Amino acid sequence: MNAVPAVVAPMRRVLYVGSLAFLAAIPVAGGLGWLISGPAGLWGGLLGIAIPVVFFAITVVVALATARMPPSTLGVAVLGSWAVKIVVMLAVLVPLRGQGFYDRGVLFGVALAGTIGFLLLEAVIVNRSRVPYVEPNHK
């Protein structure tokens, strides 16, 4: 029987708490955007919070999917997913560049705040977890 690696529990917790944080951040980002710039700010806030959420969620899902594989496989999978996310983000943001339905400043501010917030959330959860440095029985 294949044992579950110790890193799976904190990554699941990151996914769960991150989902709750996203649900809490949607009305905050949209509401602040609306207050700052009306409907364009609302769209900027919603798009801005979606960017870090999608990035962090994909990374966690890839890490969970490759947790039972050798560390080198995890590294390749995470790096590959990062490259794909960059290409997808450019494919989404480049067509949005000339559009007027969202506020670019709100999008940037919310994306920056969301990125910092989700980085802190992930760091706190992982640092508080009790994951051994070595798993002697793990294959």
Order of alpha helices (4+ residues) and beta strands (2+ residues): alpha-alpha-alpha
